[in-house]
Amino acid sequence: MGIHDGHREKMRRRFLETGLEGFADHEALELLLYYAIPQGDVNGLAHELVERFGSLAGALDASVEELKKVPGVGEHTAV
């Protein structure tokens, strides 16, 4: 078992128990990315998006075209 085993489930459980209270921007974005990218580690991508767009709100407000410029973000993920 690796260090990240069960991470997605832990994040989902945490959200169900507390909502977004206490989630950093990249963690909230990571949770959303789970649904666009069903397998793999999306933590680095979440950090990259927050860094590039300044915040969770900035990433959510970015256009599909701007999002697609980020390596690892295709049209499906951007939408």
Beta strands, then each sheet from edge to edge (+ up, - down):
end
